Amino acid sequence: MGKRKFNDDRIMDILKEHQGGMTVTDVCSKYGISEPTFYRWQSLQLKNVGFDVKRLKALEEENRKLKKLLAETMLAAATLSEMLEKTSKESA
């Protein structure tokens, strides 16, 4: 398998140009790609949309759990700090 001429981000930019109003022929000639390549990229991008949604939901769930863990940890630290202050005032 040869070296890829375009990375994933660049391919997305090219596809967005077409969505912005350029014709497939113009986009292909501008970047030196064939129309079958363009349509293959387009179909792969559409297939990956479902995967991205699943990944996004998983990341959002992980983020929610981490925020909850952080809040619990901060609450525990604040509670311990208050208890330490009360203990040090009582012994003084």
Beta strands, then each sheet from edge to edge (+ up, - down):
end
